[in-house]
Amino acid sequence: LREWLEFHLCVGVEHFFLYNHHSETEEHERILAPYIREGLVTLEQARCEVHCQTPTYEACVRDHG
């Protein structure tokens, strides 16, 4: 995850909108914490229980458009 973020920052991505869908660990939160503090990552929870990709994309566009 860290390497993915760093690569995309190097190629010009300025902000990431990431959605968590029932992660079984909190490892992602530890990795993302410095990026969230710097304002580079917005981390939210997926908006449904199953088949979440389309509703989550729609929510991202609606909320952060």
PDB file of N, H, CA, C and O in Angstrom:
ATOM      1  N   LEU A   1       0.826  -1.195   0.000  1.00  0.00           N
ATOM      2  CA  LEU A   1       0.000   0.000   0.000  1.00  0.00           C
ATOM      3  C   LEU A   1       0.871   1.259   0.000  1.00  0.00           C
ATOM      4  O   LEU A   1       0.642   2.188  -0.774  1.00  0.00           O
ATOM      5  N   ARG A   2       1.862   1.271   0.873  1.00  0.00           N
ATOM      6  H   ARG A   2       2.048   0.516   1.502  1.00  0.00           H
ATOM      7  CA  ARG A   2       2.755   2.438   0.940  1.00  0.00           C
ATOM      8  C   ARG A   2       3.460   2.663  -0.399  1.00  0.00           C
ATOM      9  O   ARG A   2       3.542   3.789  -0.889  1.00  0.00           O
ATOM     10  N   GLU A   3       3.967   1.573  -0.983  1.00  0.00           N
ATOM     11  H   GLU A   3       3.901   0.658  -0.585  1.00  0.00           H
ATOM     12  CA  GLU A   3       4.683   1.690  -2.254  1.00  0.00           C
ATOM     13  C   GLU A   3       3.749   2.177  -3.358  1.00  0.00           C
ATOM     14  O   GLU A   3       4.152   2.969  -4.210  1.00  0.00           O
ATOM     15  N   TRP A   4       2.514   1.708  -3.345  1.00  0.00           N
ATOM     16  H   TRP A   4       2.187   1.064  -2.653  1.00  0.00           H
ATOM     17  CA  TRP A   4       1.517   2.129  -4.333  1.00  0.00           C
ATOM     18  C   TRP A   4       1.253   3.628  -4.205  1.00  0.00           C
ATOM     19  O   TRP A   4       1.218   4.345  -5.205  1.00  0.00           O
ATOM     20  N   LEU A   5       1.069   4.094  -2.977  1.00  0.00           N
ATOM     21  H   LEU A   5       1.098   3.512  -2.164  1.00  0.00           H
ATOM     22  CA  LEU A   5       0.848   5.526  -2.749  1.00  0.00           C
ATOM     23  C   LEU A   5       2.055   6.342  -3.209  1.00  0.00           C
ATOM     24  O   LEU A   5       1.900   7.334  -3.921  1.00  0.00           O
ATOM     25  N   GLU A   6       3.243   5.928  -2.807  1.00  0.00           N
ATOM     26  H   GLU A   6       3.368   5.122  -2.229  1.00  0.00           H
ATOM     27  CA  GLU A   6       4.446   6.676  -3.143  1.00  0.00           C
ATOM     28  C   GLU A   6       4.668   6.726  -4.655  1.00  0.00           C
ATOM     29  O   GLU A   6       5.045   7.770  -5.189  1.00  0.00           O
ATOM     30  N   PHE A   7       4.440   5.615  -5.345  1.00  0.00           N
ATOM     31  H   PHE A   7       4.134   4.768  -4.912  1.00  0.00           H
ATOM     32  CA  PHE A   7       4.579   5.616  -6.800  1.00  0.00           C
ATOM     33  C   PHE A   7       3.636   6.641  -7.419  1.00  0.00           C
ATOM     34  O   PHE A   7       4.053   7.455  -8.243  1.00  0.00           O
ATOM     35  N   HIS A   8       2.368   6.603  -7.024  1.00  0.00           N
ATOM     36  H   HIS A   8       2.029   5.942  -6.355  1.00  0.00           H
ATOM     37  CA  HIS A   8       1.390   7.501  -7.626  1.00  0.00           C
ATOM     38  C   HIS A   8       1.640   8.959  -7.247  1.00  0.00           C
ATOM     39  O   HIS A   8       1.344   9.856  -8.037  1.00  0.00           O
ATOM     40  N   LEU A   9       2.172   9.210  -6.070  1.00  0.00           N
ATOM     41  H   LEU A   9       2.413   8.482  -5.428  1.00  0.00           H
ATOM     42  CA  LEU A   9       2.575  10.578  -5.721  1.00  0.00           C
ATOM     43  C   LEU A   9       3.714  11.042  -6.635  1.00  0.00           C
ATOM     44  O   LEU A   9       3.740  12.195  -7.064  1.00  0.00           O
ATOM     45  N   CYS A  10       4.650  10.144  -6.927  1.00  0.00           N
ATOM     46  H   CYS A  10       4.629   9.207  -6.578  1.00  0.00           H
ATOM     47  CA  CYS A  10       5.780  10.496  -7.792  1.00  0.00           C
ATOM     48  C   CYS A  10       5.343  10.820  -9.212  1.00  0.00           C
ATOM     49  O   CYS A  10       5.990  11.620  -9.889  1.00  0.00           O
ATOM     50  N   VAL A  11       4.259  10.214  -9.672  1.00  0.00           N
ATOM     51  H   VAL A  11       3.733   9.565  -9.122  1.00  0.00           H
ATOM     52  CA  VAL A  11       3.814  10.465 -11.044  1.00  0.00           C
ATOM     53  C   VAL A  11       2.737  11.540 -11.108  1.00  0.00           C
ATOM     54  O   VAL A  11       2.139  11.762 -12.160  1.00  0.00           O
ATOM     55  N   GLY A  12       2.486  12.214  -9.971  1.00  0.00           N
ATOM     56  H   GLY A  12       2.972  12.034  -9.116  1.00  0.00           H
ATOM     57  CA  GLY A  12       1.644  13.394 -10.025  1.00  0.00           C
ATOM     58  C   GLY A  12       0.279  13.334  -9.372  1.00  0.00           C
ATOM     59  O   GLY A  12      -0.438  14.334  -9.378  1.00  0.00           O
ATOM     60  N   VAL A  13      -0.110  12.194  -8.805  1.00  0.00           N
ATOM     61  H   VAL A  13       0.473  11.381  -8.800  1.00  0.00           H
ATOM     62  CA  VAL A  13      -1.393  12.150  -8.099  1.00  0.00           C
ATOM     63  C   VAL A  13      -1.289  13.061  -6.879  1.00  0.00           C
ATOM     64  O   VAL A  13      -0.306  13.008  -6.140  1.00  0.00           O
ATOM     65  N   GLU A  14      -2.297  13.887  -6.675  1.00  0.00           N
ATOM     66  H   GLU A  14      -3.095  13.930  -7.275  1.00  0.00           H
ATOM     67  CA  GLU A  14      -2.268  14.849  -5.567  1.00  0.00           C
ATOM     68  C   GLU A  14      -3.119  14.433  -4.380  1.00  0.00           C
ATOM     69  O   GLU A  14      -2.877  14.882  -3.260  1.00  0.00           O
ATOM     70  N   HIS A  15      -4.114  13.579  -4.608  1.00  0.00           N
ATOM     71  H   HIS A  15      -4.310  13.215  -5.518  1.00  0.00           H
ATOM     72  CA  HIS A  15      -4.992  13.158  -3.517  1.00  0.00           C
ATOM     73  C   HIS A  15      -5.608  11.812  -3.857  1.00  0.00           C
ATOM     74  O   HIS A  15      -5.896  11.520  -5.017  1.00  0.00           O
ATOM     75  N   PHE A  16      -5.807  10.994  -2.824  1.00  0.00           N
ATOM     76  H   PHE A  16      -5.573  11.232  -1.881  1.00  0.00           H
ATOM     77  CA  PHE A  16      -6.397   9.669  -2.974  1.00  0.00           C
ATOM     78  C   PHE A  16      -7.682   9.594  -2.161  1.00  0.00           C
ATOM     79  O   PHE A  16      -7.728  10.048  -1.018  1.00  0.00           O
ATOM     80  N   PHE A  17      -8.711   9.028  -2.745  1.00  0.00           N
ATOM     81  H   PHE A  17      -8.674   8.659  -3.674  1.00  0.00           H
ATOM     82  CA  PHE A  17      -9.949   8.714  -2.041  1.00  0.00           C
ATOM     83  C   PHE A  17     -10.004   7.197  -1.945  1.00  0.00           C
ATOM     84  O   PHE A  17     -10.220   6.508  -2.942  1.00  0.00           O
ATOM     85  N   LEU A  18      -9.809   6.684  -0.741  1.00  0.00           N
ATOM     86  H   LEU A  18      -9.633   7.243   0.069  1.00  0.00           H
ATOM     87  CA  LEU A  18      -9.762   5.239  -0.533  1.00  0.00           C
ATOM     88  C   LEU A  18     -10.949   4.811   0.311  1.00  0.00           C
ATOM     89  O   LEU A  18     -11.368   5.519   1.227  1.00  0.00           O
ATOM     90  N   TYR A  19     -11.482   3.645  -0.011  1.00  0.00           N
ATOM     91  H   TYR A  19     -11.142   3.070  -0.755  1.00  0.00           H
ATOM     92  CA  TYR A  19     -12.643   3.111   0.684  1.00  0.00           C
ATOM     93  C   TYR A  19     -12.306   1.737   1.249  1.00  0.00           C
ATOM     94  O   TYR A  19     -11.797   0.869   0.540  1.00  0.00           O
ATOM     95  N   ASN A  20     -12.592   1.555   2.510  1.00  0.00           N
ATOM     96  H   ASN A  20     -13.006   2.260   3.086  1.00  0.00           H
ATOM     97  CA  ASN A  20     -12.364   0.295   3.204  1.00  0.00           C
ATOM     98  C   ASN A  20     -13.654  -0.520   3.187  1.00  0.00           C
ATOM     99  O   ASN A  20     -14.737  -0.013   3.480  1.00  0.00           O
ATOM    100  N   HIS A  21     -13.509  -1.784   2.840  1.00  0.00           N
ATOM    101  H   HIS A  21     -12.629  -2.195   2.602  1.00  0.00           H
ATOM    102  CA  HIS A  21     -14.673  -2.666   2.835  1.00  0.00           C
ATOM    103  C   HIS A  21     -14.412  -3.831   3.780  1.00  0.00           C
ATOM    104  O   HIS A  21     -13.958  -4.894   3.359  1.00  0.00           O
ATOM    105  N   HIS A  22     -14.698  -3.624   5.035  1.00  0.00           N
ATOM    106  H   HIS A  22     -15.067  -2.759   5.377  1.00  0.00           H
ATOM    107  CA  HIS A  22     -14.632  -4.669   6.068  1.00  0.00           C
ATOM    108  C   HIS A  22     -13.248  -5.312   6.202  1.00  0.00           C
ATOM    109  O   HIS A  22     -13.145  -6.538   6.250  1.00  0.00           O
ATOM    110  N   SER A  23     -12.208  -4.521   6.262  1.00  0.00           N
ATOM    111  H   SER A  23     -12.292  -3.525   6.223  1.00  0.00           H
ATOM    112  CA  SER A  23     -10.876  -5.080   6.505  1.00  0.00           C
ATOM    113  C   SER A  23     -10.875  -5.809   7.837  1.00  0.00           C
ATOM    114  O   SER A  23     -11.490  -5.367   8.807  1.00  0.00           O
ATOM    115  N   GLU A  24     -10.181  -6.923   7.863  1.00  0.00           N
ATOM    116  H   GLU A  24      -9.681  -7.282   7.075  1.00  0.00           H
ATOM    117  CA  GLU A  24     -10.125  -7.719   9.086  1.00  0.00           C
ATOM    118  C   GLU A  24      -9.018  -7.261  10.023  1.00  0.00           C
ATOM    119  O   GLU A  24      -8.974  -7.682  11.179  1.00  0.00           O
ATOM    120  N   THR A  25      -8.130  -6.409   9.543  1.00  0.00           N
ATOM    121  H   THR A  25      -8.166  -6.066   8.604  1.00  0.00           H
ATOM    122  CA  THR A  25      -7.068  -5.866  10.388  1.00  0.00           C
ATOM    123  C   THR A  25      -7.097  -4.344  10.283  1.00  0.00           C
ATOM    124  O   THR A  25      -7.815  -3.774   9.460  1.00  0.00           O
ATOM    125  N   GLU A  26      -6.315  -3.714  11.120  1.00  0.00           N
ATOM    126  H   GLU A  26      -5.732  -4.177  11.787  1.00  0.00           H
ATOM    127  CA  GLU A  26      -6.202  -2.253  11.078  1.00  0.00           C
ATOM    128  C   GLU A  26      -4.869  -1.812  10.478  1.00  0.00           C
ATOM    129  O   GLU A  26      -4.491  -0.646  10.593  1.00  0.00           O
ATOM    130  N   GLU A  27      -4.165  -2.730   9.846  1.00  0.00           N
ATOM    131  H   GLU A  27      -4.473  -3.677   9.753  1.00  0.00           H
ATOM    132  CA  GLU A  27      -2.855  -2.426   9.272  1.00  0.00           C
ATOM    133  C   GLU A  27      -2.926  -1.270   8.278  1.00  0.00           C
ATOM    134  O   GLU A  27      -2.031  -0.424   8.247  1.00  0.00           O
ATOM    135  N   HIS A  28      -3.970  -1.227   7.476  1.00  0.00           N
ATOM    136  H   HIS A  28      -4.697  -1.914   7.501  1.00  0.00           H
ATOM    137  CA  HIS A  28      -4.104  -0.148   6.490  1.00  0.00           C
ATOM    138  C   HIS A  28      -4.191   1.214   7.173  1.00  0.00           C
ATOM    139  O   HIS A  28      -3.672   2.201   6.652  1.00  0.00           O
ATOM    140  N   GLU A  29      -4.839   1.274   8.330  1.00  0.00           N
ATOM    141  H   GLU A  29      -5.261   0.471   8.753  1.00  0.00           H
ATOM    142  CA  GLU A  29      -4.953   2.552   9.049  1.00  0.00           C
ATOM    143  C   GLU A  29      -3.589   3.033   9.526  1.00  0.00           C
ATOM    144  O   GLU A  29      -3.301   4.229   9.484  1.00  0.00           O
ATOM    145  N   ARG A  30      -2.754   2.109   9.977  1.00  0.00           N
ATOM    146  H   ARG A  30      -2.988   1.137  10.011  1.00  0.00           H
ATOM    147  CA  ARG A  30      -1.405   2.477  10.427  1.00  0.00           C
ATOM    148  C   ARG A  30      -0.588   2.996   9.246  1.00  0.00           C
ATOM    149  O   ARG A  30       0.121   3.994   9.368  1.00  0.00           O
ATOM    150  N   ILE A  31      -0.689   2.325   8.117  1.00  0.00           N
ATOM    151  H   ILE A  31      -1.265   1.514   8.018  1.00  0.00           H
ATOM    152  CA  ILE A  31       0.071   2.734   6.938  1.00  0.00           C
ATOM    153  C   ILE A  31      -0.435   4.072   6.403  1.00  0.00           C
ATOM    154  O   ILE A  31       0.360   4.921   5.999  1.00  0.00           O
ATOM    155  N   LEU A  32      -1.741   4.259   6.399  1.00  0.00           N
ATOM    156  H   LEU A  32      -2.386   3.570   6.727  1.00  0.00           H
ATOM    157  CA  LEU A  32      -2.334   5.465   5.819  1.00  0.00           C
ATOM    158  C   LEU A  32      -2.266   6.689   6.733  1.00  0.00           C
ATOM    159  O   LEU A  32      -2.386   7.815   6.251  1.00  0.00           O
ATOM    160  N   ALA A  33      -2.077   6.494   8.028  1.00  0.00           N
ATOM    161  H   ALA A  33      -1.980   5.579   8.419  1.00  0.00           H
ATOM    162  CA  ALA A  33      -2.133   7.601   8.994  1.00  0.00           C
ATOM    163  C   ALA A  33      -1.294   8.813   8.597  1.00  0.00           C
ATOM    164  O   ALA A  33      -1.821   9.926   8.627  1.00  0.00           O
ATOM    165  N   PRO A  34      -0.022   8.667   8.226  1.00  0.00           N
ATOM    166  CA  PRO A  34       0.744   9.867   7.864  1.00  0.00           C
ATOM    167  C   PRO A  34       0.210  10.564   6.611  1.00  0.00           C
ATOM    168  O   PRO A  34       0.273  11.790   6.510  1.00  0.00           O
ATOM    169  N   TYR A  35      -0.307   9.801   5.673  1.00  0.00           N
ATOM    170  H   TYR A  35      -0.359   8.806   5.755  1.00  0.00           H
ATOM    171  CA  TYR A  35      -0.872  10.388   4.448  1.00  0.00           C
ATOM    172  C   TYR A  35      -2.182  11.118   4.746  1.00  0.00           C
ATOM    173  O   TYR A  35      -2.478  12.153   4.149  1.00  0.00           O
ATOM    174  N   ILE A  36      -2.949  10.570   5.664  1.00  0.00           N
ATOM    175  H   ILE A  36      -2.708   9.729   6.148  1.00  0.00           H
ATOM    176  CA  ILE A  36      -4.194  11.235   6.081  1.00  0.00           C
ATOM    177  C   ILE A  36      -3.856  12.542   6.796  1.00  0.00           C
ATOM    178  O   ILE A  36      -4.469  13.575   6.532  1.00  0.00           O
ATOM    179  N   ARG A  37      -2.880  12.493   7.702  1.00  0.00           N
ATOM    180  H   ARG A  37      -2.381  11.653   7.917  1.00  0.00           H
ATOM    181  CA  ARG A  37      -2.470  13.717   8.430  1.00  0.00           C
ATOM    182  C   ARG A  37      -1.982  14.798   7.476  1.00  0.00           C
ATOM    183  O   ARG A  37      -2.228  15.982   7.711  1.00  0.00           O
ATOM    184  N   GLU A  38      -1.300  14.414   6.411  1.00  0.00           N
ATOM    185  H   GLU A  38      -1.101  13.453   6.221  1.00  0.00           H
ATOM    186  CA  GLU A  38      -0.782  15.380   5.438  1.00  0.00           C
ATOM    187  C   GLU A  38      -1.848  15.860   4.460  1.00  0.00           C
ATOM    188  O   GLU A  38      -1.585  16.726   3.625  1.00  0.00           O
ATOM    189  N   GLY A  39      -3.055  15.295   4.563  1.00  0.00           N
ATOM    190  H   GLY A  39      -3.268  14.592   5.241  1.00  0.00           H
ATOM    191  CA  GLY A  39      -4.131  15.696   3.666  1.00  0.00           C
ATOM    192  C   GLY A  39      -4.046  15.076   2.287  1.00  0.00           C
ATOM    193  O   GLY A  39      -4.670  15.570   1.348  1.00  0.00           O
ATOM    194  N   LEU A  40      -3.278  13.993   2.147  1.00  0.00           N
ATOM    195  H   LEU A  40      -2.771  13.592   2.910  1.00  0.00           H
ATOM    196  CA  LEU A  40      -3.114  13.342   0.856  1.00  0.00           C
ATOM    197  C   LEU A  40      -4.131  12.228   0.625  1.00  0.00           C
ATOM    198  O   LEU A  40      -4.407  11.863  -0.517  1.00  0.00           O
ATOM    199  N   VAL A  41      -4.692  11.687   1.715  1.00  0.00           N
ATOM    200  H   VAL A  41      -4.469  11.983   2.643  1.00  0.00           H
ATOM    201  CA  VAL A  41      -5.619  10.564   1.623  1.00  0.00           C
ATOM    202  C   VAL A  41      -6.892  10.883   2.386  1.00  0.00           C
ATOM    203  O   VAL A  41      -6.856  11.388   3.509  1.00  0.00           O
ATOM    204  N   THR A  42      -8.008  10.581   1.757  1.00  0.00           N
ATOM    205  H   THR A  42      -8.036  10.171   0.845  1.00  0.00           H
ATOM    206  CA  THR A  42      -9.302  10.560   2.421  1.00  0.00           C
ATOM    207  C   THR A  42      -9.701   9.096   2.508  1.00  0.00           C
ATOM    208  O   THR A  42      -9.815   8.424   1.482  1.00  0.00           O
ATOM    209  N   LEU A  43      -9.916   8.593   3.721  1.00  0.00           N
ATOM    210  H   LEU A  43      -9.823   9.138   4.554  1.00  0.00           H
ATOM    211  CA  LEU A  43     -10.284   7.201   3.930  1.00  0.00           C
ATOM    212  C   LEU A  43     -11.707   7.146   4.450  1.00  0.00           C
ATOM    213  O   LEU A  43     -12.038   7.766   5.461  1.00  0.00           O
ATOM    214  N   GLU A  44     -12.545   6.397   3.749  1.00  0.00           N
ATOM    215  H   GLU A  44     -12.276   5.894   2.927  1.00  0.00           H
ATOM    216  CA  GLU A  44     -13.936   6.234   4.157  1.00  0.00           C
ATOM    217  C   GLU A  44     -14.294   4.760   4.141  1.00  0.00           C
ATOM    218  O   GLU A  44     -13.541   3.937   3.620  1.00  0.00           O
ATOM    219  N   GLN A  45     -15.430   4.432   4.704  1.00  0.00           N
ATOM    220  H   GLN A  45     -16.041   5.100   5.127  1.00  0.00           H
ATOM    221  CA  GLN A  45     -15.943   3.068   4.689  1.00  0.00           C
ATOM    222  C   GLN A  45     -16.827   2.879   3.459  1.00  0.00           C
ATOM    223  O   GLN A  45     -17.551   3.791   3.061  1.00  0.00           O
ATOM    224  N   ALA A  46     -16.764   1.698   2.865  1.00  0.00           N
ATOM    225  H   ALA A  46     -16.176   0.957   3.188  1.00  0.00           H
ATOM    226  CA  ALA A  46     -17.656   1.383   1.753  1.00  0.00           C
ATOM    227  C   ALA A  46     -19.099   1.515   2.231  1.00  0.00           C
ATOM    228  O   ALA A  46     -19.387   1.311   3.410  1.00  0.00           O
ATOM    229  N   ARG A  47     -19.988   1.850   1.329  1.00  0.00           N
ATOM    230  H   ARG A  47     -19.754   2.015   0.371  1.00  0.00           H
ATOM    231  CA  ARG A  47     -21.354   2.212   1.696  1.00  0.00           C
ATOM    232  C   ARG A  47     -22.349   1.059   1.632  1.00  0.00           C
ATOM    233  O   ARG A  47     -23.555   1.302   1.663  1.00  0.00           O
ATOM    234  N   CYS A  48     -21.893  -0.173   1.543  1.00  0.00           N
ATOM    235  H   CYS A  48     -20.913  -0.371   1.518  1.00  0.00           H
ATOM    236  CA  CYS A  48     -22.821  -1.290   1.434  1.00  0.00           C
ATOM    237  C   CYS A  48     -22.140  -2.567   1.924  1.00  0.00           C
ATOM    238  O   CYS A  48     -20.960  -2.566   2.274  1.00  0.00           O
ATOM    239  N   GLU A  49     -22.897  -3.635   1.941  1.00  0.00           N
ATOM    240  H   GLU A  49     -23.856  -3.636   1.657  1.00  0.00           H
ATOM    241  CA  GLU A  49     -22.375  -4.907   2.422  1.00  0.00           C
ATOM    242  C   GLU A  49     -21.835  -5.795   1.296  1.00  0.00           C
ATOM    243  O   GLU A  49     -20.791  -6.427   1.457  1.00  0.00           O
ATOM    244  N   VAL A  50     -22.525  -5.848   0.177  1.00  0.00           N
ATOM    245  H   VAL A  50     -23.374  -5.335   0.046  1.00  0.00           H
ATOM    246  CA  VAL A  50     -22.097  -6.675  -0.953  1.00  0.00           C
ATOM    247  C   VAL A  50     -22.225  -5.875  -2.242  1.00  0.00           C
ATOM    248  O   VAL A  50     -22.985  -4.909  -2.300  1.00  0.00           O
ATOM    249  N   HIS A  51     -21.499  -6.265  -3.260  1.00  0.00           N
ATOM    250  H   HIS A  51     -20.882  -7.050  -3.214  1.00  0.00           H
ATOM    251  CA  HIS A  51     -21.538  -5.596  -4.569  1.00  0.00           C
ATOM    252  C   HIS A  51     -21.362  -4.082  -4.404  1.00  0.00           C
ATOM    253  O   HIS A  51     -22.200  -3.290  -4.835  1.00  0.00           O
ATOM    254  N   CYS A  52     -20.283  -3.717  -3.789  1.00  0.00           N
ATOM    255  H   CYS A  52     -19.602  -4.360  -3.439  1.00  0.00           H
ATOM    256  CA  CYS A  52     -20.091  -2.320  -3.364  1.00  0.00           C
ATOM    257  C   CYS A  52     -19.402  -1.413  -4.366  1.00  0.00           C
ATOM    258  O   CYS A  52     -19.421  -0.196  -4.188  1.00  0.00           O
ATOM    259  N   GLN A  53     -18.807  -1.943  -5.389  1.00  0.00           N
ATOM    260  H   GLN A  53     -18.791  -2.932  -5.534  1.00  0.00           H
ATOM    261  CA  GLN A  53     -17.973  -1.102  -6.231  1.00  0.00           C
ATOM    262  C   GLN A  53     -18.749   0.056  -6.857  1.00  0.00           C
ATOM    263  O   GLN A  53     -18.330   1.207  -6.734  1.00  0.00           O
ATOM    264  N   THR A  54     -19.852  -0.220  -7.514  1.00  0.00           N
ATOM    265  H   THR A  54     -20.192  -1.155  -7.614  1.00  0.00           H
ATOM    266  CA  THR A  54     -20.597   0.854  -8.180  1.00  0.00           C
ATOM    267  C   THR A  54     -21.182   1.846  -7.179  1.00  0.00           C
ATOM    268  O   THR A  54     -21.017   3.049  -7.377  1.00  0.00           O
ATOM    269  N   PRO A  55     -21.859   1.407  -6.108  1.00  0.00           N
ATOM    270  CA  PRO A  55     -22.379   2.388  -5.145  1.00  0.00           C
ATOM    271  C   PRO A  55     -21.275   3.222  -4.493  1.00  0.00           C
ATOM    272  O   PRO A  55     -21.474   4.399  -4.193  1.00  0.00           O
ATOM    273  N   THR A  56     -20.125   2.614  -4.278  1.00  0.00           N
ATOM    274  H   THR A  56     -19.963   1.658  -4.521  1.00  0.00           H
ATOM    275  CA  THR A  56     -19.022   3.354  -3.664  1.00  0.00           C
ATOM    276  C   THR A  56     -18.454   4.377  -4.632  1.00  0.00           C
ATOM    277  O   THR A  56     -18.162   5.502  -4.226  1.00  0.00           O
ATOM    278  N   TYR A  57     -18.285   4.016  -5.913  1.00  0.00           N
ATOM    279  H   TYR A  57     -18.522   3.102  -6.242  1.00  0.00           H
ATOM    280  CA  TYR A  57     -17.858   4.994  -6.921  1.00  0.00           C
ATOM    281  C   TYR A  57     -18.846   6.154  -7.000  1.00  0.00           C
ATOM    282  O   TYR A  57     -18.448   7.319  -7.038  1.00  0.00           O
ATOM    283  N   GLU A  58     -20.116   5.830  -7.023  1.00  0.00           N
ATOM    284  H   GLU A  58     -20.439   4.884  -6.992  1.00  0.00           H
ATOM    285  CA  GLU A  58     -21.146   6.872  -7.104  1.00  0.00           C
ATOM    286  C   GLU A  58     -21.086   7.799  -5.900  1.00  0.00           C
ATOM    287  O   GLU A  58     -21.218   9.014  -6.048  1.00  0.00           O
ATOM    288  N   ALA A  59     -20.888   7.243  -4.710  1.00  0.00           N
ATOM    289  H   ALA A  59     -20.780   6.257  -4.589  1.00  0.00           H
ATOM    290  CA  ALA A  59     -20.785   8.058  -3.501  1.00  0.00           C
ATOM    291  C   ALA A  59     -19.547   8.940  -3.541  1.00  0.00           C
ATOM    292  O   ALA A  59     -19.593  10.092  -3.110  1.00  0.00           O
ATOM    293  N   CYS A  60     -18.444   8.413  -4.052  1.00  0.00           N
ATOM    294  H   CYS A  60     -18.406   7.477  -4.402  1.00  0.00           H
ATOM    295  CA  CYS A  60     -17.225   9.202  -4.150  1.00  0.00           C
ATOM    296  C   CYS A  60     -17.418  10.398  -5.069  1.00  0.00           C
ATOM    297  O   CYS A  60     -17.044  11.519  -4.727  1.00  0.00           O
ATOM    298  N   VAL A  61     -18.002  10.156  -6.236  1.00  0.00           N
ATOM    299  H   VAL A  61     -18.305   9.244  -6.514  1.00  0.00           H
ATOM    300  CA  VAL A  61     -18.241  11.240  -7.178  1.00  0.00           C
ATOM    301  C   VAL A  61     -19.211  12.251  -6.591  1.00  0.00           C
ATOM    302  O   VAL A  61     -18.995  13.457  -6.711  1.00  0.00           O
ATOM    303  N   ARG A  62     -20.271  11.777  -5.962  1.00  0.00           N
ATOM    304  H   ARG A  62     -20.446  10.798  -5.865  1.00  0.00           H
ATOM    305  CA  ARG A  62     -21.262  12.671  -5.378  1.00  0.00           C
ATOM    306  C   ARG A  62     -20.649  13.512  -4.245  1.00  0.00           C
ATOM    307  O   ARG A  62     -20.873  14.720  -4.168  1.00  0.00           O
ATOM    308  N   ASP A  63     -19.878  12.862  -3.376  1.00  0.00           N
ATOM    309  H   ASP A  63     -19.695  11.880  -3.438  1.00  0.00           H
ATOM    310  CA  ASP A  63     -19.355  13.545  -2.189  1.00  0.00           C
ATOM    311  C   ASP A  63     -18.095  14.366  -2.455  1.00  0.00           C
ATOM    312  O   ASP A  63     -17.843  15.359  -1.772  1.00  0.00           O
ATOM    313  N   HIS A  64     -17.312  13.956  -3.439  1.00  0.00           N
ATOM    314  H   HIS A  64     -17.517  13.149  -3.994  1.00  0.00           H
ATOM    315  CA  HIS A  64     -16.019  14.607  -3.655  1.00  0.00           C
ATOM    316  C   HIS A  64     -15.849  15.147  -5.064  1.00  0.00           C
ATOM    317  O   HIS A  64     -14.841  15.780  -5.379  1.00  0.00           O
ATOM    318  N   GLY A  65     -16.846  14.891  -5.916  1.00  0.00           N
ATOM    319  H   GLY A  65     -17.664  14.376  -5.660  1.00  0.00           H
ATOM    320  CA  GLY A  65     -16.940  15.231  -7.300  1.00  0.00           C
ATOM    321  C   GLY A  65     -16.011  16.150  -7.896  1.00  0.00           C
ATOM    322  O   GLY A  65     -16.104  16.434  -9.090  1.00  0.00           O
TER     323      GLY A  65
END
